[in-house]
């Protein structure tokens, strides 16, 4: 019995189906909650560097479930707030 392996350099495989509207709504709600958290924060809301990276990655990944323009707008808003919080964090070092 032989096992087939995906071609690493060939045509891309078909991706997963788009998320349902229910999933998009849940993701949108979570992203807006996180965005509000960083907007209200005076200092970085996560103390551990790994938690900061996880929050950043999670937000970036979540925006991919939304319509492109909406995802980009939310990402840009989140990124601006994170830049502000990184500046505060670095100023206090």
PDB file of N, CA, C and O in Angstrom:
ATOM      1  N   UNK A   1       0.850  -1.179   0.000  1.00  0.00           N
ATOM      2  CA  UNK A   1       0.000   0.000   0.000  1.00  0.00           C
ATOM      3  C   UNK A   1       0.888   1.233   0.000  1.00  0.00           C
ATOM      4  O   UNK A   1       1.775   1.350   0.846  1.00  0.00           O
ATOM      5  N   UNK A   2       0.675   2.133  -0.909  1.00  0.00           N
ATOM      6  CA  UNK A   2       1.471   3.347  -0.958  1.00  0.00           C
ATOM      7  C   UNK A   2       0.634   4.524  -0.475  1.00  0.00           C
ATOM      8  O   UNK A   2      -0.582   4.568  -0.660  1.00  0.00           O
ATOM      9  N   UNK A   3       1.316   5.468   0.144  1.00  0.00           N
ATOM     10  CA  UNK A   3       0.649   6.659   0.665  1.00  0.00           C
ATOM     11  C   UNK A   3       1.048   7.834  -0.214  1.00  0.00           C
ATOM     12  O   UNK A   3       2.234   8.053  -0.459  1.00  0.00           O
ATOM     13  N   UNK A   4       0.088   8.571  -0.679  1.00  0.00           N
ATOM     14  CA  UNK A   4       0.342   9.715  -1.546  1.00  0.00           C
ATOM     15  C   UNK A   4       0.670  10.937  -0.699  1.00  0.00           C
ATOM     16  O   UNK A   4       0.069  11.163   0.351  1.00  0.00           O
ATOM     17  N   UNK A   5       1.621  11.710  -1.168  1.00  0.00           N
ATOM     18  CA  UNK A   5       1.995  12.939  -0.474  1.00  0.00           C
ATOM     19  C   UNK A   5       1.687  14.113  -1.383  1.00  0.00           C
ATOM     20  O   UNK A   5       1.877  14.028  -2.597  1.00  0.00           O
ATOM     21  N   UNK A   6       1.218  15.192  -0.813  1.00  0.00           N
ATOM     22  CA  UNK A   6       0.898  16.377  -1.602  1.00  0.00           C
ATOM     23  C   UNK A   6       2.148  16.912  -2.276  1.00  0.00           C
ATOM     24  O   UNK A   6       3.240  16.872  -1.710  1.00  0.00           O
ATOM     25  N   UNK A   7       1.977  17.410  -3.485  1.00  0.00           N
ATOM     26  CA  UNK A   7       3.081  18.000  -4.232  1.00  0.00           C
ATOM     27  C   UNK A   7       3.401  19.368  -3.639  1.00  0.00           C
ATOM     28  O   UNK A   7       2.562  20.269  -3.671  1.00  0.00           O
ATOM     29  N   UNK A   8       4.599  19.529  -3.102  1.00  0.00           N
ATOM     30  CA  UNK A   8       4.975  20.786  -2.451  1.00  0.00           C
ATOM     31  C   UNK A   8       5.133  21.938  -3.436  1.00  0.00           C
ATOM     32  O   UNK A   8       5.019  23.100  -3.045  1.00  0.00           O
ATOM     33  N   UNK A   9       5.391  21.641  -4.693  1.00  0.00           N
ATOM     34  CA  UNK A   9       5.673  22.696  -5.655  1.00  0.00           C
ATOM     35  C   UNK A   9       4.660  22.751  -6.793  1.00  0.00           C
ATOM     36  O   UNK A   9       4.798  23.558  -7.711  1.00  0.00           O
ATOM     37  N   UNK A  10       3.663  21.913  -6.736  1.00  0.00           N
ATOM     38  CA  UNK A  10       2.660  21.879  -7.781  1.00  0.00           C
ATOM     39  C   UNK A  10       1.530  22.846  -7.495  1.00  0.00           C
ATOM     40  O   UNK A  10       1.674  23.797  -6.726  1.00  0.00           O
ATOM     41  N   UNK A  11       0.424  22.585  -8.121  1.00  0.00           N
ATOM     42  CA  UNK A  11      -0.750  23.438  -7.937  1.00  0.00           C
ATOM     43  C   UNK A  11      -1.234  23.347  -6.497  1.00  0.00           C
ATOM     44  O   UNK A  11      -1.191  22.279  -5.887  1.00  0.00           O
ATOM     45  N   UNK A  12      -1.691  24.461  -5.962  1.00  0.00           N
ATOM     46  CA  UNK A  12      -2.186  24.425  -4.586  1.00  0.00           C
ATOM     47  C   UNK A  12      -3.435  23.562  -4.486  1.00  0.00           C
ATOM     48  O   UNK A  12      -4.236  23.492  -5.419  1.00  0.00           O
ATOM     49  N   UNK A  13      -3.586  22.916  -3.357  1.00  0.00           N
ATOM     50  CA  UNK A  13      -4.772  22.098  -3.149  1.00  0.00           C
ATOM     51  C   UNK A  13      -5.955  23.009  -2.843  1.00  0.00           C
ATOM     52  O   UNK A  13      -5.791  24.182  -2.509  1.00  0.00           O
ATOM     53  N   UNK A  14      -7.123  22.450  -2.964  1.00  0.00           N
ATOM     54  CA  UNK A  14      -8.324  23.236  -2.660  1.00  0.00           C
ATOM     55  C   UNK A  14      -8.360  23.545  -1.171  1.00  0.00           C
ATOM     56  O   UNK A  14      -8.089  22.678  -0.341  1.00  0.00           O
ATOM     57  N   UNK A  15      -8.692  24.771  -0.845  1.00  0.00           N
ATOM     58  CA  UNK A  15      -8.736  25.181   0.552  1.00  0.00           C
ATOM     59  C   UNK A  15     -10.022  24.735   1.222  1.00  0.00           C
ATOM     60  O   UNK A  15     -10.899  24.130   0.605  1.00  0.00           O
ATOM     61  N   UNK A  16     -10.101  25.043   2.463  1.00  0.00           N
ATOM     62  CA  UNK A  16     -11.302  24.732   3.227  1.00  0.00           C
ATOM     63  C   UNK A  16     -12.446  25.608   2.726  1.00  0.00           C
ATOM     64  O   UNK A  16     -12.215  26.694   2.193  1.00  0.00           O
ATOM     65  N   UNK A  17     -13.659  25.143   2.896  1.00  0.00           N
ATOM     66  CA  UNK A  17     -14.795  25.968   2.481  1.00  0.00           C
ATOM     67  C   UNK A  17     -14.844  27.243   3.330  1.00  0.00           C
ATOM     68  O   UNK A  17     -14.343  27.258   4.454  1.00  0.00           O
ATOM     69  N   UNK A  18     -15.438  28.297   2.800  1.00  0.00           N
ATOM     70  CA  UNK A  18     -15.528  29.529   3.587  1.00  0.00           C
ATOM     71  C   UNK A  18     -16.339  29.301   4.856  1.00  0.00           C
ATOM     72  O   UNK A  18     -17.215  28.436   4.893  1.00  0.00           O
ATOM     73  N   UNK A  19     -16.046  30.079   5.894  1.00  0.00           N
ATOM     74  CA  UNK A  19     -16.783  29.896   7.152  1.00  0.00           C
ATOM     75  C   UNK A  19     -18.249  30.292   6.989  1.00  0.00           C
ATOM     76  O   UNK A  19     -18.594  31.116   6.143  1.00  0.00           O
ATOM     77  N   UNK A  20     -19.089  29.698   7.803  1.00  0.00           N
ATOM     78  CA  UNK A  20     -20.513  30.033   7.779  1.00  0.00           C
ATOM     79  C   UNK A  20     -20.712  31.437   8.358  1.00  0.00           C
ATOM     80  O   UNK A  20     -19.831  31.976   9.029  1.00  0.00           O
ATOM     81  N   UNK A  21     -21.859  32.004   8.092  1.00  0.00           N
ATOM     82  CA  UNK A  21     -22.174  33.322   8.653  1.00  0.00           C
ATOM     83  C   UNK A  21     -22.160  33.294  10.176  1.00  0.00           C
ATOM     84  O   UNK A  21     -21.791  34.277  10.818  1.00  0.00           O
ATOM     85  N   UNK A  22     -22.561  32.168  10.748  1.00  0.00           N
ATOM     86  CA  UNK A  22     -22.533  32.038  12.204  1.00  0.00           C
ATOM     87  C   UNK A  22     -21.102  32.141  12.726  1.00  0.00           C
ATOM     88  O   UNK A  22     -20.841  32.846  13.700  1.00  0.00           O
ATOM     89  N   UNK A  23     -20.185  31.442  12.078  1.00  0.00           N
ATOM     90  CA  UNK A  23     -18.776  31.476  12.484  1.00  0.00           C
ATOM     91  C   UNK A  23     -18.208  32.877  12.272  1.00  0.00           C
ATOM     92  O   UNK A  23     -17.484  33.390  13.125  1.00  0.00           O
ATOM     93  N   UNK A  24     -18.532  33.495  11.143  1.00  0.00           N
ATOM     94  CA  UNK A  24     -18.053  34.853  10.875  1.00  0.00           C
ATOM     95  C   UNK A  24     -18.538  35.793  11.977  1.00  0.00           C
ATOM     96  O   UNK A  24     -17.778  36.641  12.444  1.00  0.00           O
ATOM     97  N   UNK A  25     -19.783  35.650  12.389  1.00  0.00           N
ATOM     98  CA  UNK A  25     -20.326  36.494  13.453  1.00  0.00           C
ATOM     99  C   UNK A  25     -19.605  36.295  14.778  1.00  0.00           C
ATOM    100  O   UNK A  25     -19.330  37.261  15.489  1.00  0.00           O
ATOM    101  N   UNK A  26     -19.301  35.055  15.108  1.00  0.00           N
ATOM    102  CA  UNK A  26     -18.586  34.761  16.356  1.00  0.00           C
ATOM    103  C   UNK A  26     -17.176  35.346  16.301  1.00  0.00           C
ATOM    104  O   UNK A  26     -16.716  35.959  17.264  1.00  0.00           O
ATOM    105  N   UNK A  27     -16.500  35.159  15.182  1.00  0.00           N
ATOM    106  CA  UNK A  27     -15.140  35.694  15.020  1.00  0.00           C
ATOM    107  C   UNK A  27     -15.162  37.214  15.090  1.00  0.00           C
ATOM    108  O   UNK A  27     -14.332  37.817  15.769  1.00  0.00           O
ATOM    109  N   UNK A  28     -16.106  37.834  14.394  1.00  0.00           N
ATOM    110  CA  UNK A  28     -16.224  39.300  14.397  1.00  0.00           C
ATOM    111  C   UNK A  28     -16.408  39.812  15.820  1.00  0.00           C
ATOM    112  O   UNK A  28     -15.765  40.778  16.229  1.00  0.00           O
ATOM    113  N   UNK A  29     -17.290  39.158  16.570  1.00  0.00           N
ATOM    114  CA  UNK A  29     -17.556  39.558  17.957  1.00  0.00           C
ATOM    115  C   UNK A  29     -16.283  39.471  18.806  1.00  0.00           C
ATOM    116  O   UNK A  29     -15.998  40.374  19.593  1.00  0.00           O
ATOM    117  N   UNK A  30     -15.528  38.399  18.649  1.00  0.00           N
ATOM    118  CA  UNK A  30     -14.292  38.221  19.417  1.00  0.00           C
ATOM    119  C   UNK A  30     -13.253  39.271  19.028  1.00  0.00           C
ATOM    120  O   UNK A  30     -12.577  39.826  19.894  1.00  0.00           O
ATOM    121  N   UNK A  31     -13.123  39.545  17.730  1.00  0.00           N
ATOM    122  CA  UNK A  31     -12.158  40.556  17.284  1.00  0.00           C
ATOM    123  C   UNK A  31     -12.520  41.936  17.820  1.00  0.00           C
ATOM    124  O   UNK A  31     -11.649  42.684  18.266  1.00  0.00           O
ATOM    125  N   UNK A  32     -13.794  42.268  17.774  1.00  0.00           N
ATOM    126  CA  UNK A  32     -14.223  43.577  18.290  1.00  0.00           C
ATOM    127  C   UNK A  32     -13.987  43.682  19.790  1.00  0.00           C
ATOM    128  O   UNK A  32     -13.624  44.747  20.289  1.00  0.00           O
ATOM    129  N   UNK A  33     -14.191  42.590  20.505  1.00  0.00           N
ATOM    130  CA  UNK A  33     -13.937  42.566  21.953  1.00  0.00           C
ATOM    131  C   UNK A  33     -12.443  42.792  22.232  1.00  0.00           C
ATOM    132  O   UNK A  33     -12.082  43.571  23.115  1.00  0.00           O
ATOM    133  N   UNK A  34     -11.590  42.110  21.478  1.00  0.00           N
ATOM    134  CA  UNK A  34     -10.141  42.273  21.656  1.00  0.00           C
ATOM    135  C   UNK A  34      -9.709  43.681  21.268  1.00  0.00           C
ATOM    136  O   UNK A  34      -8.883  44.286  21.951  1.00  0.00           O
ATOM    137  N   UNK A  35     -10.262  44.207  20.175  1.00  0.00           N
ATOM    138  CA  UNK A  35      -9.926  45.570  19.753  1.00  0.00           C
ATOM    139  C   UNK A  35     -10.321  46.577  20.832  1.00  0.00           C
ATOM    140  O   UNK A  35      -9.564  47.504  21.121  1.00  0.00           O
ATOM    141  N   UNK A  36     -11.475  46.405  21.417  1.00  0.00           N
ATOM    142  CA  UNK A  36     -11.913  47.301  22.495  1.00  0.00           C
ATOM    143  C   UNK A  36     -10.973  47.185  23.701  1.00  0.00           C
ATOM    144  O   UNK A  36     -10.656  48.183  24.349  1.00  0.00           O
ATOM    145  N   UNK A  37     -10.538  45.976  23.989  1.00  0.00           N
ATOM    146  CA  UNK A  37      -9.603  45.758  25.107  1.00  0.00           C
ATOM    147  C   UNK A  37      -8.315  46.553  24.898  1.00  0.00           C
ATOM    148  O   UNK A  37      -7.845  47.218  25.821  1.00  0.00           O
ATOM    149  N   UNK A  38      -7.748  46.492  23.709  1.00  0.00           N
ATOM    150  CA  UNK A  38      -6.491  47.215  23.487  1.00  0.00           C
ATOM    151  C   UNK A  38      -6.711  48.714  23.369  1.00  0.00           C
ATOM    152  O   UNK A  38      -5.832  49.496  23.730  1.00  0.00           O
ATOM    153  N   UNK A  39      -7.869  49.124  22.869  1.00  0.00           N
ATOM    154  CA  UNK A  39      -8.164  50.570  22.796  1.00  0.00           C
ATOM    155  C   UNK A  39      -8.260  51.193  24.187  1.00  0.00           C
ATOM    156  O   UNK A  39      -7.820  52.324  24.398  1.00  0.00           O
ATOM    157  N   UNK A  40      -8.825  50.465  25.116  1.00  0.00           N
ATOM    158  CA  UNK A  40      -9.011  50.979  26.468  1.00  0.00           C
ATOM    159  C   UNK A  40      -7.770  50.837  27.339  1.00  0.00           C
ATOM    160  O   UNK A  40      -7.661  51.480  28.383  1.00  0.00           O
ATOM    161  N   UNK A  41      -6.840  49.998  26.911  1.00  0.00           N
ATOM    162  CA  UNK A  41      -5.659  49.701  27.731  1.00  0.00           C
ATOM    163  C   UNK A  41      -4.696  50.886  27.781  1.00  0.00           C
ATOM    164  O   UNK A  41      -4.417  51.527  26.768  1.00  0.00           O
ATOM    165  N   UNK A  42      -4.206  51.152  28.962  1.00  0.00           N
ATOM    166  CA  UNK A  42      -3.162  52.171  29.148  1.00  0.00           C
ATOM    167  C   UNK A  42      -1.776  51.544  28.986  1.00  0.00           C
ATOM    168  O   UNK A  42      -0.814  52.203  28.591  1.00  0.00           O
ATOM    169  N   UNK A  43      -1.705  50.247  29.304  1.00  0.00           N
ATOM    170  CA  UNK A  43      -0.474  49.474  29.137  1.00  0.00           C
ATOM    171  C   UNK A  43      -0.858  48.156  28.458  1.00  0.00           C
ATOM    172  O   UNK A  43      -2.037  47.823  28.346  1.00  0.00           O
ATOM    173  N   UNK A  44       0.141  47.427  28.015  1.00  0.00           N
ATOM    174  CA  UNK A  44      -0.100  46.163  27.329  1.00  0.00           C
ATOM    175  C   UNK A  44      -0.950  45.252  28.218  1.00  0.00           C
ATOM    176  O   UNK A  44      -0.570  44.982  29.358  1.00  0.00           O
ATOM    177  N   UNK A  45      -2.094  44.776  27.716  1.00  0.00           N
ATOM    178  CA  UNK A  45      -2.978  43.969  28.560  1.00  0.00           C
ATOM    179  C   UNK A  45      -2.481  42.549  28.826  1.00  0.00           C
ATOM    180  O   UNK A  45      -3.064  41.845  29.650  1.00  0.00           O
ATOM    181  N   UNK A  46      -1.435  42.120  28.159  1.00  0.00           N
ATOM    182  CA  UNK A  46      -0.863  40.792  28.382  1.00  0.00           C
ATOM    183  C   UNK A  46       0.544  40.978  28.920  1.00  0.00           C
ATOM    184  O   UNK A  46       1.356  41.683  28.320  1.00  0.00           O
ATOM    185  N   UNK A  47       0.834  40.352  30.044  1.00  0.00           N
ATOM    186  CA  UNK A  47       2.130  40.540  30.695  1.00  0.00           C
ATOM    187  C   UNK A  47       3.233  39.708  30.046  1.00  0.00           C
ATOM    188  O   UNK A  47       4.384  40.141  29.987  1.00  0.00           O
ATOM    189  N   UNK A  48       2.898  38.550  29.574  1.00  0.00           N
ATOM    190  CA  UNK A  48       3.890  37.629  29.019  1.00  0.00           C
ATOM    191  C   UNK A  48       4.067  37.882  27.518  1.00  0.00           C
ATOM    192  O   UNK A  48       3.087  38.059  26.795  1.00  0.00           O
ATOM    193  N   UNK A  49       5.314  37.897  27.059  1.00  0.00           N
ATOM    194  CA  UNK A  49       5.599  38.131  25.636  1.00  0.00           C
ATOM    195  C   UNK A  49       4.909  37.104  24.746  1.00  0.00           C
ATOM    196  O   UNK A  49       4.406  37.448  23.677  1.00  0.00           O
ATOM    197  N   UNK A  50       4.882  35.855  25.176  1.00  0.00           N
ATOM    198  CA  UNK A  50       4.243  34.817  24.384  1.00  0.00           C
ATOM    199  C   UNK A  50       2.738  35.057  24.271  1.00  0.00           C
ATOM    200  O   UNK A  50       2.145  34.785  23.227  1.00  0.00           O
ATOM    201  N   UNK A  51       2.125  35.558  25.322  1.00  0.00           N
ATOM    202  CA  UNK A  51       0.697  35.892  25.274  1.00  0.00           C
ATOM    203  C   UNK A  51       0.442  37.038  24.298  1.00  0.00           C
ATOM    204  O   UNK A  51      -0.582  37.054  23.615  1.00  0.00           O
ATOM    205  N   UNK A  52       1.359  37.986  24.232  1.00  0.00           N
ATOM    206  CA  UNK A  52       1.229  39.094  23.275  1.00  0.00           C
ATOM    207  C   UNK A  52       1.283  38.552  21.851  1.00  0.00           C
ATOM    208  O   UNK A  52       0.467  38.920  21.006  1.00  0.00           O
ATOM    209  N   UNK A  53       2.240  37.683  21.596  1.00  0.00           N
ATOM    210  CA  UNK A  53       2.375  37.096  20.256  1.00  0.00           C
ATOM    211  C   UNK A  53       1.126  36.282  19.910  1.00  0.00           C
ATOM    212  O   UNK A  53       0.629  36.356  18.787  1.00  0.00           O
ATOM    213  N   UNK A  54       0.623  35.513  20.863  1.00  0.00           N
ATOM    214  CA  UNK A  54      -0.585  34.718  20.615  1.00  0.00           C
ATOM    215  C   UNK A  54      -1.780  35.613  20.288  1.00  0.00           C
ATOM    216  O   UNK A  54      -2.540  35.326  19.363  1.00  0.00           O
ATOM    217  N   UNK A  55      -1.943  36.689  21.044  1.00  0.00           N
ATOM    218  CA  UNK A  55      -3.059  37.601  20.795  1.00  0.00           C
ATOM    219  C   UNK A  55      -2.933  38.234  19.415  1.00  0.00           C
ATOM    220  O   UNK A  55      -3.920  38.350  18.689  1.00  0.00           O
ATOM    221  N   UNK A  56      -1.729  38.639  19.058  1.00  0.00           N
ATOM    222  CA  UNK A  56      -1.480  39.240  17.749  1.00  0.00           C
ATOM    223  C   UNK A  56      -1.787  38.239  16.633  1.00  0.00           C
ATOM    224  O   UNK A  56      -2.485  38.567  15.674  1.00  0.00           O
ATOM    225  N   UNK A  57      -1.268  37.029  16.762  1.00  0.00           N
ATOM    226  CA  UNK A  57      -1.494  36.000  15.741  1.00  0.00           C
ATOM    227  C   UNK A  57      -2.973  35.624  15.646  1.00  0.00           C
ATOM    228  O   UNK A  57      -3.505  35.440  14.551  1.00  0.00           O
ATOM    229  N   UNK A  58      -3.621  35.512  16.785  1.00  0.00           N
ATOM    230  CA  UNK A  58      -5.029  35.159  16.809  1.00  0.00           C
ATOM    231  C   UNK A  58      -5.866  36.227  16.112  1.00  0.00           C
ATOM    232  O   UNK A  58      -6.784  35.911  15.355  1.00  0.00           O
ATOM    233  N   UNK A  59      -5.544  37.486  16.372  1.00  0.00           N
ATOM    234  CA  UNK A  59      -6.288  38.570  15.746  1.00  0.00           C
ATOM    235  C   UNK A  59      -6.065  38.545  14.237  1.00  0.00           C
ATOM    236  O   UNK A  59      -7.017  38.634  13.462  1.00  0.00           O
ATOM    237  N   UNK A  60      -4.820  38.424  13.827  1.00  0.00           N
ATOM    238  CA  UNK A  60      -4.499  38.405  12.390  1.00  0.00           C
ATOM    239  C   UNK A  60      -5.213  37.242  11.697  1.00  0.00           C
ATOM    240  O   UNK A  60      -5.796  37.413  10.626  1.00  0.00           O
ATOM    241  N   UNK A  61      -5.163  36.075  12.308  1.00  0.00           N
ATOM    242  CA  UNK A  61      -5.812  34.900  11.726  1.00  0.00           C
ATOM    243  C   UNK A  61      -7.328  35.100  11.660  1.00  0.00           C
ATOM    244  O   UNK A  61      -7.961  34.747  10.665  1.00  0.00           O
ATOM    245  N   UNK A  62      -7.900  35.660  12.709  1.00  0.00           N
ATOM    246  CA  UNK A  62      -9.344  35.880  12.751  1.00  0.00           C
ATOM    247  C   UNK A  62      -9.840  36.805  11.663  1.00  0.00           C
ATOM    248  O   UNK A  62     -10.937  36.612  11.139  1.00  0.00           O
ATOM    249  N   UNK A  63      -9.051  37.804  11.316  1.00  0.00           N
ATOM    250  CA  UNK A  63      -9.476  38.746  10.276  1.00  0.00           C
ATOM    251  C   UNK A  63      -9.656  38.056   8.928  1.00  0.00           C
ATOM    252  O   UNK A  63     -10.380  38.560   8.069  1.00  0.00           O
ATOM    253  N   UNK A  64      -9.015  36.924   8.735  1.00  0.00           N
ATOM    254  CA  UNK A  64      -9.127  36.202   7.469  1.00  0.00           C
ATOM    255  C   UNK A  64     -10.506  35.573   7.275  1.00  0.00           C
ATOM    256  O   UNK A  64     -10.869  35.216   6.154  1.00  0.00           O
ATOM    257  N   UNK A  65     -11.272  35.435   8.348  1.00  0.00           N
ATOM    258  CA  UNK A  65     -12.621  34.875   8.255  1.00  0.00           C
ATOM    259  C   UNK A  65     -13.636  35.919   7.805  1.00  0.00           C
ATOM    260  O   UNK A  65     -14.735  35.583   7.366  1.00  0.00           O
ATOM    261  N   UNK A  66     -13.256  37.184   7.918  1.00  0.00           N
ATOM    262  CA  UNK A  66     -14.169  38.275   7.587  1.00  0.00           C
ATOM    263  C   UNK A  66     -14.041  38.663   6.120  1.00  0.00           C
ATOM    264  O   UNK A  66     -13.069  38.298   5.458  1.00  0.00           O
ATOM    265  N   UNK A  67     -15.025  39.403   5.614  1.00  0.00           N
ATOM    266  CA  UNK A  67     -14.845  39.968   4.281  1.00  0.00           C
ATOM    267  C   UNK A  67     -13.539  40.780   4.252  1.00  0.00           C
ATOM    268  O   UNK A  67     -13.175  41.407   5.247  1.00  0.00           O
ATOM    269  N   UNK A  68     -12.847  40.765   3.125  1.00  0.00           N
ATOM    270  CA  UNK A  68     -11.491  41.318   3.043  1.00  0.00           C
ATOM    271  C   UNK A  68     -11.391  42.748   3.550  1.00  0.00           C
ATOM    272  O   UNK A  68     -10.511  43.046   4.357  1.00  0.00           O
ATOM    273  N   UNK A  69     -12.256  43.630   3.105  1.00  0.00           N
ATOM    274  CA  UNK A  69     -12.171  45.036   3.516  1.00  0.00           C
ATOM    275  C   UNK A  69     -12.374  45.186   5.018  1.00  0.00           C
ATOM    276  O   UNK A  69     -11.639  45.922   5.677  1.00  0.00           O
ATOM    277  N   UNK A  70     -13.350  44.503   5.550  1.00  0.00           N
ATOM    278  CA  UNK A  70     -13.611  44.564   6.992  1.00  0.00           C
ATOM    279  C   UNK A  70     -12.420  44.011   7.775  1.00  0.00           C
ATOM    280  O   UNK A  70     -12.003  44.605   8.769  1.00  0.00           O
ATOM    281  N   UNK A  71     -11.881  42.897   7.339  1.00  0.00           N
ATOM    282  CA  UNK A  71     -10.726  42.300   8.001  1.00  0.00           C
ATOM    283  C   UNK A  71      -9.534  43.246   7.993  1.00  0.00           C
ATOM    284  O   UNK A  71      -8.846  43.394   9.003  1.00  0.00           O
ATOM    285  N   UNK A  72      -9.292  43.884   6.856  1.00  0.00           N
ATOM    286  CA  UNK A  72      -8.166  44.821   6.753  1.00  0.00           C
ATOM    287  C   UNK A  72      -8.356  46.018   7.669  1.00  0.00           C
ATOM    288  O   UNK A  72      -7.408  46.466   8.314  1.00  0.00           O
ATOM    289  N   UNK A  73      -9.576  46.538   7.728  1.00  0.00           N
ATOM    290  CA  UNK A  73      -9.860  47.688   8.600  1.00  0.00           C
ATOM    291  C   UNK A  73      -9.644  47.325  10.065  1.00  0.00           C
ATOM    292  O   UNK A  73      -9.031  48.087  10.812  1.00  0.00           O
ATOM    293  N   UNK A  74     -10.144  46.165  10.475  1.00  0.00           N
ATOM    294  CA  UNK A  74      -9.960  45.750  11.864  1.00  0.00           C
ATOM    295  C   UNK A  74      -8.486  45.506  12.171  1.00  0.00           C
ATOM    296  O   UNK A  74      -7.997  45.877  13.238  1.00  0.00           O
ATOM    297  N   UNK A  75      -7.781  44.879  11.229  1.00  0.00           N
ATOM    298  CA  UNK A  75      -6.356  44.626  11.453  1.00  0.00           C
ATOM    299  C   UNK A  75      -5.599  45.944  11.589  1.00  0.00           C
ATOM    300  O   UNK A  75      -4.756  46.076  12.477  1.00  0.00           O
ATOM    301  N   UNK A  76      -5.879  46.912  10.735  1.00  0.00           N
ATOM    302  CA  UNK A  76      -5.190  48.203  10.803  1.00  0.00           C
ATOM    303  C   UNK A  76      -5.462  48.904  12.132  1.00  0.00           C
ATOM    304  O   UNK A  76      -4.553  49.489  12.721  1.00  0.00           O
ATOM    305  N   UNK A  77      -6.694  48.848  12.601  1.00  0.00           N
ATOM    306  CA  UNK A  77      -7.034  49.464  13.888  1.00  0.00           C
ATOM    307  C   UNK A  77      -6.303  48.756  15.029  1.00  0.00           C
ATOM    308  O   UNK A  77      -5.755  49.410  15.917  1.00  0.00           O
ATOM    309  N   UNK A  78      -6.294  47.431  15.007  1.00  0.00           N
ATOM    310  CA  UNK A  78      -5.606  46.658  16.039  1.00  0.00           C
ATOM    311  C   UNK A  78      -4.106  46.941  16.011  1.00  0.00           C
ATOM    312  O   UNK A  78      -3.483  47.126  17.057  1.00  0.00           O
ATOM    313  N   UNK A  79      -3.539  46.972  14.827  1.00  0.00           N
ATOM    314  CA  UNK A  79      -2.104  47.205  14.674  1.00  0.00           C
ATOM    315  C   UNK A  79      -1.700  48.575  15.216  1.00  0.00           C
ATOM    316  O   UNK A  79      -0.667  48.701  15.873  1.00  0.00           O
ATOM    317  N   UNK A  80      -2.509  49.600  14.946  1.00  0.00           N
ATOM    318  CA  UNK A  80      -2.223  50.946  15.483  1.00  0.00           C
ATOM    319  C   UNK A  80      -2.227  50.929  17.009  1.00  0.00           C
ATOM    320  O   UNK A  80      -1.344  51.503  17.645  1.00  0.00           O
ATOM    321  N   UNK A  81      -3.221  50.271  17.588  1.00  0.00           N
ATOM    322  CA  UNK A  81      -3.303  50.209  19.052  1.00  0.00           C
ATOM    323  C   UNK A  81      -2.137  49.425  19.640  1.00  0.00           C
ATOM    324  O   UNK A  81      -1.591  49.802  20.677  1.00  0.00           O
ATOM    325  N   UNK A  82      -1.757  48.341  18.983  1.00  0.00           N
ATOM    326  CA  UNK A  82      -0.624  47.553  19.476  1.00  0.00           C
ATOM    327  C   UNK A  82       0.670  48.365  19.368  1.00  0.00           C
ATOM    328  O   UNK A  82       1.509  48.299  20.266  1.00  0.00           O
ATOM    329  N   UNK A  83       0.843  49.121  18.297  1.00  0.00           N
ATOM    330  CA  UNK A  83       2.019  49.990  18.179  1.00  0.00           C
ATOM    331  C   UNK A  83       2.066  50.973  19.340  1.00  0.00           C
ATOM    332  O   UNK A  83       3.130  51.217  19.909  1.00  0.00           O
ATOM    333  N   UNK A  84       0.915  51.537  19.691  1.00  0.00           N
ATOM    334  CA  UNK A  84       0.838  52.474  20.816  1.00  0.00           C
ATOM    335  C   UNK A  84       1.233  51.774  22.115  1.00  0.00           C
ATOM    336  O   UNK A  84       2.003  52.310  22.911  1.00  0.00           O
ATOM    337  N   UNK A  85       0.701  50.582  22.316  1.00  0.00           N
ATOM    338  CA  UNK A  85       0.993  49.852  23.548  1.00  0.00           C
ATOM    339  C   UNK A  85       2.447  49.385  23.608  1.00  0.00           C
ATOM    340  O   UNK A  85       3.048  49.375  24.682  1.00  0.00           O
ATOM    341  N   UNK A  86       3.016  48.999  22.468  1.00  0.00           N
ATOM    342  CA  UNK A  86       4.441  48.645  22.440  1.00  0.00           C
ATOM    343  C   UNK A  86       5.292  49.863  22.792  1.00  0.00           C
ATOM    344  O   UNK A  86       6.293  49.734  23.497  1.00  0.00           O
ATOM    345  N   UNK A  87       4.905  51.046  22.309  1.00  0.00           N
ATOM    346  CA  UNK A  87       5.656  52.262  22.638  1.00  0.00           C
ATOM    347  C   UNK A  87       5.619  52.527  24.145  1.00  0.00           C
ATOM    348  O   UNK A  87       6.638  52.877  24.741  1.00  0.00           O
ATOM    349  N   UNK A  88       4.459  52.363  24.752  1.00  0.00           N
ATOM    350  CA  UNK A  88       4.334  52.542  26.201  1.00  0.00           C
ATOM    351  C   UNK A  88       5.190  51.502  26.923  1.00  0.00           C
ATOM    352  O   UNK A  88       5.903  51.824  27.873  1.00  0.00           O
ATOM    353  N   UNK A  89       5.110  50.259  26.465  1.00  0.00           N
ATOM    354  CA  UNK A  89       5.870  49.182  27.090  1.00  0.00           C
ATOM    355  C   UNK A  89       7.372  49.461  27.003  1.00  0.00           C
ATOM    356  O   UNK A  89       8.096  49.281  27.982  1.00  0.00           O
ATOM    357  N   UNK A  90       7.830  49.891  25.855  1.00  0.00           N
ATOM    358  CA  UNK A  90       9.263  50.150  25.657  1.00  0.00           C
ATOM    359  C   UNK A  90       9.719  51.398  26.399  1.00  0.00           C
ATOM    360  O   UNK A  90      10.876  51.484  26.810  1.00  0.00           O
ATOM    361  N   UNK A  91       8.835  52.356  26.574  1.00  0.00           N
ATOM    362  CA  UNK A  91       9.164  53.574  27.313  1.00  0.00           C
ATOM    363  C   UNK A  91       9.388  53.267  28.791  1.00  0.00           C
ATOM    364  O   UNK A  91      10.183  53.930  29.459  1.00  0.00           O
ATOM    365  N   UNK A  92       8.685  52.264  29.290  1.00  0.00           N
ATOM    366  CA  UNK A  92       8.790  51.918  30.713  1.00  0.00           C
ATOM    367  C   UNK A  92       9.952  50.973  31.019  1.00  0.00           C
ATOM    368  O   UNK A  92      10.106  50.543  32.162  1.00  0.00           O
ATOM    369  N   UNK A  93      10.758  50.649  30.035  1.00  0.00           N
ATOM    370  CA  UNK A  93      11.897  49.741  30.272  1.00  0.00           C
ATOM    371  C   UNK A  93      13.103  50.492  30.673  1.00  0.00           C
ATOM    372  O   UNK A  93      14.151  49.893  30.912  1.00  0.00           O
TER     373      UNK A  93
END
